[in-house]
Amino acid sequence: MLIEEVIAILGRRPNTDELKFIKSVMASKQIQYPYPALNSFITGNEQGSAKNGRLIIGLEGKNNIIRTKARMQCAAQGGAAQLKISFPNANFLVGDRINSEHRKPVPGDKLIYLKAAADAEATLLNVWNEVPLGAVTVVNPGGLGASILSLCAEQELGVTYGTIKATVLLETILAAFEIEEILYELREHMAGINAGRWDYMFSAIKKFRHEPGFLWPDRAQVTMTAPMMRAYTELLVQTCHKRGAHAIGGMAAFIPNRRDAEVTRVALAKVKEDKEREAQDGFDGSWVAHPDLVPVCTDVFSKSFEEGKVNQIHRLREDVQVTPEMMLDFKIPGGKITEPGLRNNISVGIQYISAWLKGTGAVAIFNLMEDAATAEIARSQVWQWIQHSEGKLDDGRQITLEMVQTMIPEELAKIREAYGKAYDEEKMNQATDLFTSLVSGDNFEEFLTIRAYDQLD
């Protein structure tokens, strides 16, 4: 009956390797990783037909044993890990593949999976013996996806395993608690991890916005030397270097202006100071927001590297002792919410959304390179300041929706004057309406771009 279900769902008959795998799992109630037909059963249709989607074999459960007992026992045995999972009383099911973040079906992708019962057992295989792990519950091995897919791509291209490398952007606060796991999942394909800034800050606001004790001051006051940002970046360097991966510094937002020497001088000085801090902390390099900043970063890091070395991976930063509490220390010493900070959020938010609606993703605003994350911070802070009982300006005035609505036309007038003939009335009005809606609603929108997509031409 299952094969008929698969045909009905996929709109095609499973190919030879898929059928072989399905039958073997049905008969043995067992999945072994790696499986010889990985390429076939992960990518599905051999002709690559997007219309019919992909057929993916997986597991469902709660605890990833690869990250816990299995990994430790594998290391103790000194062998290369394979995983064999048996499900004596498992149910074999077919359904939509669910996106792990948004919990919604992935269009076109169908998942055949074993729903693990309480008596599921796993065995870790290595080159010497089998190590029984006892009763476990097994998760859909989505974490293995990067390695599996890169393996398939490398096979297709005929290149050596591990040729394809990836850099991970660490841009959410919860990911900072899983740096070890991220490095492990990519392993041979890991080039390094980049320390996110604006996205990371937006993630913190979004995650902890309802916490009474969480209330940040002006965005400009939340710098990379703030306690929680410093803790997370030092942990990133330490963990990456412990595992032999590069720690890549964040992108300083200051950008030069070839038509304004003073703006350029300030930008270069600010970026140099930022890169010197990163190099001192042990970072191996950095992103830049503008090509004119490449020489600045190259010079700073080259002077910091020991003779004959092109990175600082050998600096293990064993002096670093970061605790979860330090990474959740949201206090900003001396931080204040100011009227210029509130007005800046309004102006930057509206200007960026207007540019985004016209198709530009990175925008120079007030001599800073802004992207969607900075607009997210801007509207998120305004929303939270309105909602929070302690959302007050440094002169004692309570921040209200009425105050913000009064400031919006005043900021629009300044934008119009600055843009001159380049002012786009239609897009700026759209951006203003969207920004106002985002900061005035009772419910917090997860991403402004979700709403903005509906307004794209």
N, C-alpha and C positions, 0 to 999 in steps of 0.2 A: 504493500500500500504506500510505503514511503516514497518509492521511486515515482509513482504516479503523482504524488503531491509535489515532488521536486519539479517534474515536467510541467505541471500546471502553474507553479510559481515562477519558474525561470522562463517559460515559453520555449523550452528546448529540452532535449534529452541530455543528461549528464555525459561528459566525454569519458573516454576509457579510464583515465586515471581517477577521475571523480567517482565513477561508479565502483571501481575497485576499492577505493578508500571507504566509501559509504558501506559497502557490503562487509568489509573487514571489521569495521567498527560495530555494525549491527550484530555480527556474529560473535565477536569477542568481548563486546562492551569495554573496549580498551583503546586508548589513543596513545601513540608513542611519538615523542618529539626528539630529534628531527624525523620527519617522514620522507621517504624517497620522492614522493610526488608533490613536494611542497609547492613548486612553481605552479603546477596545474590546479591544485585545489584552493590555493590562495587567490590566483588571478582569474579562475573560472574559465569562461569561454576562450578557447584557444585562438579564435579569430579576433578576440578583443572587442566583441560587439557590446557597445555601451547600452544599446537598446535592451538587451536581455539581462543586463546587470551581471553581478558576480556571484558565484557560489562559494561560500566560506564555511569551513569546518571549524567548530569551536567548542568551548565548554562554558558552563554557567555555574557560578558559585560565589563564595565570599572571600576566601583568603588565598593570596598568591603564595604558594608554597615555594616557588623558586626564590622568592625574596626572603624567605625565613629559614626554616629547618633544612630545606633541600640545599640551599646555597652553602650553608655552613658545613653540612656533611660532605658536600662535594669538595669543598676546600680542604677539609680534613683528610679526605681520601686521596687528594692530589690528582684527580682524574678529570677528563673532559665530560661535562654533564650531558646526559640524555634523560628524558623524563618519560616514564611509562605510567599511565593512570588507568586503573581498572574501576569499573562501575558495575558491580554485581546486580544492583537493582535500579539502574538508571533508566530514565525515560528518554527516548530518542524523539526529538521534536524538530519542527521546521518553522521558521518565522522570519520577520524582518530583522536586519542587523540594526542595532540601536547605537546612536552616537553616544559615547560615554559621558560627554560633557553636557549636551543639551537633552539627553534622554528622548530623542526623537528618531524615528526610522530614517536610515540613510537611503535615499532614493535609488532604486535599482538593485541594492545589495540584499541578498538573502542569506540567512545564517542557518546552517544545520548544526544542531548542538545536542549534547547530552546534558540533561539536567541532573546534576549529581545528587545522589541520595546520601544519607548520613554515613553509610558504610563504605563510601568511596575510599579506595586505597591507592597509594602512589609508591612507585619504586624509582629510586634514582640509580641510573646505570652509569658506570664509568669503566675504564679500561681493565680494572682488576676484578671488581665484584659488584653485587647488587646490594644496595643499602635500603631496607624497607623503612618507609616513613610513617607507617601506621595510618589510622583513619584521618582523612583530611577532606576539606572541601576545596574545589578547584575553580579558579576564575577563568573567564574567557581570556585566552592568551593574547590580548590586544597589545600588551607591552612588548611582545616579541615581534610585533608587526614591522617595526623599522628594520630589524635585522633580517627578517624573512624577505621583505620586499627588496631591500638592497641586495640580498643574496640572489634573488631572481634576476634583478637588473644586471648584476655582474656576470651571471651565467649567460644571459642573453647577449651581452657585449663581449663575452669571452675574455674578461679581465680577472685578475687575481682577487680572491676574497679579501675584503678590507680596503680595496682601492677607493671605493666611494666613501667620502667622509662627510660628516654633517656637523654644523655648529648649531647649538641649541640656544635660543634666546630665552633667558630666564626672566619672565615678565609677569609672573603672578606670585603673590606672597606665599601661597601654599606650596608651590614648586620649590621654594627655598628650603623646605623641610624634607625634600626628596632628591637632593642633588646626587647623593650616592646611587639612588635607584635609576636616575636618568642616565648617569654615566654607565651603570651596569647594563642597562637595556641596549644601549648602542655599542658599547664595548669597542670592537675593532673598527667601527665606523665613526667613532667619536673624534672630532677635531678639537672641540673645546666648547666652553659655555660662556656666553656673553652676559654681562651684568646689566640687566634692564634698569631703566630709571623711571621715565614717565609712566610706562605701562605698569611697572611694579607699584608705583604710588597709587595709580588709579585702582589697581587690584585691591590694595589695602583699604582705600576708602569704600569701595564697593562691598568688600567682605565685612568690614567692621562699622559700617555707617550707623547702625542702630545701637552700638555700644555707648552707654552714657559717658564713659570716660574718653571716648575717641572723638576729638575735634581738632583738626589741624588749623594752623594759621594760614596766612597767605602762601600760595604755592611757592613763591620765590624763596621763602624761608625754610622750606623742607629740602635741604641740600644733601649731598652725598656724605656729609659729615654728621648728619643727624644720627642719634644712637642706633635706631633700627636699621638704617641704610648701611651704616658702618659695620654693624654686626653681620649682616647678610653678605656683604661683599668680602669681608675677611674670611668668612666661612667658605665662600665660593672658591677663593684662591687656595685655601688650605685643602679643600676636598678635591678640586681638580688636580692639583699638583700631586697629591697622594696617589691618584689614579693615573698619573702620566698624561693628563689632558691640559690643554691651554686654558688659561683664565683670561678672558678678553674684556677689557674695560668698556665702560659705557660711552655713549655719544654725548659729548658736551654740546649744549644747544647753541652756544654763541657762534655766530658766523660772521666772516669778514664782509666788507662792502667795498668793492673795487672803486667805487665813486666817492667814498668817504674815508679819508685816511685815519681820522680819529676813531671812528667805529671799528675799523680794522685793527688799530693798535690795541684798543680795549679787548676786542674779541681774542686776539692772539695771546694777550697776557692772561686772560681768564682760562683759555684752553690749556696754555702751558702750565699754569698752576694746578689745574685739574689732572693733567697727565702726570705731573711730578708726584702727586699724591698716589695715583694708581701704580706708578712704577715703584715707588717706595714700598707700597703694600705687597708687591710681588706679581702684579699683573704682567702678562707677556706681550701685550699690545693693546690696541684700542680701535674702536670705530671712530669715524669722523663724519661730520655733517656736511663738509664742503671740501673740494679737492685742494683748496689753498691751505688747509689745515694738515695735510699729509706731512709736509716737511717739519712742522712743529712737533707732531707726535713721533715721527721717526727720530728726530734729534733727541728728544727727551728719553725715549726708551733705549736707544742705542747707547747713550751715555750711562744708563743704569745697568745694562747687562755686563756681566763679568767678561773679561777678555776671552775671545774665542767662542762665546755663546751667543745664540740668537733668541733666547727666551730665558725665563727664570723658573722653569719647572723644577729645577733642583732645589729651589727654596721651598721647603715643605711647610713653613710657617707653623712649626710645632708649638710656638709660643701662643698661638691663638686658642682661646677657650671661649667658645660661643655657646650660650644656652638658649633654649626656646624663649625664655623670658626676655632675653636681650633682643631677640628678633621681633618681639611683640611690644617693645618699649616705644610707644608712639609719642612720647613727650618730646616737644621741640623747645629746648631751653630758650627763654626770652621771646617765644613766638607770640605774635599778635595778629588779629584780623583787622586790617585797615581799610579805609575807604578806597585808597588807590588800588589795593589788592582786590577788592570786590569789583571795582570798575574794570580792572585789567581782565579778570575772569569773564566778565560780560563781553568786553570788546574782543578778546582772543577767541572766545567761544563762537561768537557770531561770525567773525571774519573767517575763521577756519571752516565752519560749516558751509559758508557761502562758496569758498574756494573748492571744497570737497564736492559740492553739488555741480561744479563746473568741470570736475574731473581731475583735480590736483590733490595729491595725497600728502605731500610735504610742502609747507608754506612758510616763507620768511615773514614773520610778524614781529615788529619791534626789535629787529636785529637778532631774533632767535629763530631757529629752525623748529617749527611746530608740526606735529602730526596729530593723528586722531586721538592719541592718548592724552595729549595736552588739552585738547578740547574736552575730552571726557573728564579730566580733572577739573577743568574750569566749571563745567555745568554741574558736576557732582558736588563740588564744594559749595556752590551757590545754593543748590537744593538742600544740602545738609545744614548749612548755616540758617536757612529759613526754618527748617524743621526743628533744630536743636534749641532747647531753652537757653543754652549759654552761647548761642550764635549772636554775639555782640561785637560791634566795632570797638576799637581801643578807646574811643571817647565815650563809651557806655551805651550808645544807641543800639537797640535791638534790630537785627536784620530781619526785615519782613518782605513779603511778596510785593507789597505796595512800594517799598523803598526801591526794590529792584526794577519794578515797572516804571518808576520815575527816572531811574538812571539810564535805562535802555535807549530812549530817544536822544538823550544827551550824548551818549557814546556813539550812536549812529551818526549824529551831526559831525562829530570829530572824525569818524571814519570817512564820511562823504568828503570832508575837506581834504583829508590826507590822500584819498584816491583820485580826486579830481575827475577827469573824463573817464578814468578806468572804473569808476563806481558803477556796479551792475545792480540797478534798481530791483529787478525781478528776483535775482538770486539772493540779494541781501534781505529782501522782504521775506523770502522763503526761510532763510536761515534764522531771521529774527523770530518768526512765528514758531519754528521748531525749537529754538533755544528757550523761548518763553514757556512753551508747553512742557519741556523737559524739567525746568526748574520749579514749575508751579503745581505739578501733579502730586497727589498724595503718595502714589506708588513710584518707586525708583525704577527707571528703565535700565535694563542690563547693559545695553550698548546703544548709543545715539545713532549709530550707523544703521541699525535695524529699522528704525523709523525713517531715516534719511533715504534708504534704498527706494522707498515708494515714490520719492520725489525726483529721482534721476530721469533725465530726458531719454 
